Amino acid sequence: PRLLAAERAGGLLSPAAFETERQKWIELWEHSVVPNSRPFIWLHGYAAVAETRDDAERALAHALTFGIPHYTPFTLGDAFIGTTYYLAGQTATALPFLERAAHSCMALEVPFEHTYVQLTLGQALADLGRRSDACAALRVIRARWGHAKPRSLAGEKAVALAKTLGCR
């Protein structure tokens, strides 16, 4: 599904075609996994590709069918779950997932996702009025991507939010 989302973002796959292909992927895995693994279908089929509020709300609606994993070994699954809650406007629910992902040891295995979750964490903390904690999260992404060449949109968002918050 993440590759399908990349094709959708690049204009190679229409939103309707994305949904069709994602549904094929889900059906394949529904027939292949043991019941205890169904939450991972949700994690990778819905949460990992949530980019908008609509995506997040759709993902959370499907969580009722598949469940949400309590343990996401060797991935930044907590980042996907937290981002889904955050995009759906459930910032307080998102926070523990985002914090776990941001403070995980996964930076070497998944450096882009590990850096990007710092931005979402910073946004969530800012929304909750935790300015100094938000600034700390934003410092991580600014240090990694703040002056990236070619430019990093996430890095630029972090710099802008840090400026708005008055971070040092």
C-alpha positions as a printed NumPy array, in Angstrom:
array([[  0.   ,   0.   ,   0.   ],
       [  2.827,   2.481,   0.613],
       [  4.029,   1.943,  -2.949],
       [  0.465,   2.425,  -4.154],
       [  0.281,   5.654,  -2.144],
       [  3.497,   6.84 ,  -3.792],
       [  1.971,   6.158,  -7.2  ],
       [ -1.166,   8.049,  -6.139],
       [  0.903,  11.004,  -4.905],
       [  2.905,  11.009,  -8.132],
       [ -0.239,  11.075, -10.262],
       [  0.377,   7.59 , -11.648],
       [ -2.651,   6.135,  -9.891],
       [ -6.02 ,   7.809,  -9.503],
       [ -7.639,   7.818,  -6.059],
       [-10.214,   5.292,  -7.29 ],
       [ -7.517,   3.01 ,  -8.72 ],
       [ -5.593,   3.327,  -5.45 ],
       [ -8.661,   2.119,  -3.523],
       [ -9.172,  -0.78 ,  -5.938],
       [ -5.546,  -1.907,  -5.671],
       [ -5.5  ,  -1.478,  -1.904],
       [ -8.64 ,  -3.601,  -1.615],
       [ -6.978,  -6.36 ,  -3.659],
       [ -3.981,  -6.245,  -1.315],
       [ -6.23 ,  -6.391,   1.757],
       [ -8.223,  -9.324,   0.4  ],
       [ -5.025, -11.224,  -0.366],
       [ -3.766, -10.774,   3.185],
       [ -7.142, -11.402,   4.838],
       [ -7.011, -14.928,   3.444],
       [ -3.352, -15.45 ,   4.339],
       [ -2.915, -14.347,   7.952],
       [ -3.899, -15.845,  11.264],
       [ -6.586, -13.889,  13.153],
       [ -4.074, -12.352,  15.595],
       [ -2.274, -10.725,  12.658],
       [ -5.328,  -8.92 ,  11.255],
       [ -4.373,  -5.643,  12.987],
       [ -1.24 ,  -5.556,  10.833],
       [ -3.424,  -5.502,   7.727],
       [ -4.978,  -2.334,   9.126],
       [ -1.588,  -0.909,  10.102],
       [ -0.015,  -1.312,   6.668],
       [ -3.145,  -1.064,   4.532],
       [ -4.716,   1.988,   6.156],
       [ -2.637,   3.737,   8.83 ],
       [  0.688,   3.665,   6.956],
       [ -0.879,   5.452,   3.971],
       [ -3.037,   8.008,   5.793],
       [ -2.078,  11.445,   4.504],
       [ -5.259,  13.483,   4.987],
       [ -8.038,  13.798,   7.526],
       [-10.32 ,  11.76 ,   5.229],
       [ -7.692,   9.015,   4.962],
       [ -7.316,   8.97 ,   8.736],
       [-11.039,   8.852,   9.407],
       [-11.414,   6.022,   6.863],
       [ -8.525,   4.183,   8.532],
       [-10.059,   4.522,  11.983],
       [-13.407,   3.29 ,  10.665],
       [-11.655,   0.17 ,   9.347],
       [ -9.867,  -0.298,  12.675],
       [-13.192,  -1.55 ,  13.983],
       [-12.942,  -4.46 ,  11.523],
       [ -9.242,  -5.264,  11.806],
       [ -8.175,  -3.936,  15.19 ],
       [ -5.154,  -1.797,  16.038],
       [ -1.918,  -3.615,  16.881],
       [ -0.623,  -3.227,  20.419],
       [  2.872,  -4.206,  19.413],
       [  4.638,  -3.258,  16.175],
       [  8.001,  -5.049,  16.128],
       [ 10.795,  -3.83 ,  13.88 ],
       [  8.696,  -1.03 ,  12.385],
       [  7.592,   2.467,  13.237],
       [  4.032,   1.254,  13.427],
       [  3.463,   3.578,  16.383],
       [  4.262,   6.49 ,  14.048],
       [  1.607,   5.331,  11.586],
       [ -0.961,   4.844,  14.34 ],
       [ -0.159,   8.173,  15.996],
       [ -0.216,  10.05 ,  12.704],
       [ -3.585,   8.512,  11.865],
       [ -5.057,   9.668,  15.161],
       [ -3.433,  13.085,  14.765],
       [ -4.781,  13.59 ,  11.24 ],
       [ -8.235,  12.566,  12.476],
       [ -8.098,  15.354,  15.067],
       [ -7.509,  13.049,  18.043],
       [ -4.296,  14.67 ,  19.235],
       [ -4.376,  13.445,  22.843],
       [ -4.866,   9.856,  21.662],
       [ -2.097,  10.267,  19.077],
       [  0.501,  11.59 ,  21.511],
       [  1.636,   8.366,  23.249],
       [  2.082,   6.623,  19.889],
       [  4.014,   9.545,  18.422],
       [  6.241,   9.809,  21.487],
       [  7.031,   6.083,  21.446],
       [  7.928,   6.234,  17.758],
       [ 10.   ,   9.411,  18.076],
       [ 11.968,   8.012,  21.01 ],
       [ 12.477,   4.57 ,  19.479],
       [ 15.79 ,   3.176,  18.308],
       [ 14.595,   2.863,  14.706],
       [ 16.463,   5.854,  13.239],
       [ 19.022,   3.665,  11.482],
       [ 16.493,   1.19 ,  10.107],
       [ 13.885,   3.706,   8.899],
       [ 15.559,   7.13 ,   8.962],
       [ 12.969,   9.006,   6.895],
       [  9.984,   7.805,   8.898],
       [ 11.861,   8.338,  12.174],
       [ 12.674,  11.921,  11.21 ],
       [  9.223,  12.673,   9.834],
       [  7.479,  11.501,  13.008],
       [  9.4  ,  14.233,  14.846],
       [  7.438,  16.803,  12.814],
       [  4.081,  15.217,  13.604],
       [  5.069,  14.959,  17.259],
       [  6.115,  18.614,  17.259],
       [  2.803,  19.631,  15.716],
       [  0.832,  17.566,  18.226],
       [  2.755,  18.964,  21.183],
       [  2.289,  22.5  ,  19.874],
       [ -1.452,  21.884,  19.492],
       [ -1.552,  20.721,  23.116],
       [  0.265,  23.856,  24.293],
       [  3.49 ,  22.048,  25.2  ],
       [  5.78 ,  24.577,  23.531],
       [  9.147,  23.514,  24.96 ],
       [  8.497,  19.831,  24.178],
       [  7.361,  20.787,  20.67 ],
       [ 10.566,  22.778,  20.183],
       [ 12.65 ,  19.777,  21.236],
       [ 10.966,  17.56 ,  18.627],
       [ 11.332,  20.228,  15.958],
       [ 15.055,  20.622,  16.733],
       [ 15.572,  16.993,  15.691],
       [ 13.975,  17.434,  12.269],
       [ 15.581,  20.855,  11.761],
       [ 19.014,  19.362,  12.513],
       [ 18.49 ,  16.508,  10.07 ],
       [ 16.543,  18.208,   7.282],
       [ 16.404,  21.944,   8.021],
       [ 18.945,  22.803,   5.305],
       [ 18.547,  19.768,   3.042],
       [ 19.497,  19.952,  -0.63 ],
       [ 17.31 ,  19.281,  -2.483],
       [ 14.903,  20.974,  -0.143],
       [ 12.812,  19.07 ,   2.368],
       [  9.197,  20.155,   2.705],
       [  9.057,  18.528,   6.139],
       [ 12.22 ,  20.358,   7.154],
       [ 10.739,  23.644,   5.956],
       [  7.525,  22.979,   7.904],
       [  9.577,  22.287,  11.027],
       [ 11.55 ,  25.506,  10.593],
       [  8.337,  27.502,  10.072],
       [  6.584,  25.962,  13.083],
       [  9.665,  26.478,  15.252],
       [  9.718,  30.125,  14.231],
       [  6.007,  30.495,  15.011],
       [  6.547,  28.92 ,  18.438],
       [  9.61 ,  31.064,  19.108],
       [ 11.899,  28.064,  19.515],
       [ 15.61 ,  28.735,  19.916]])
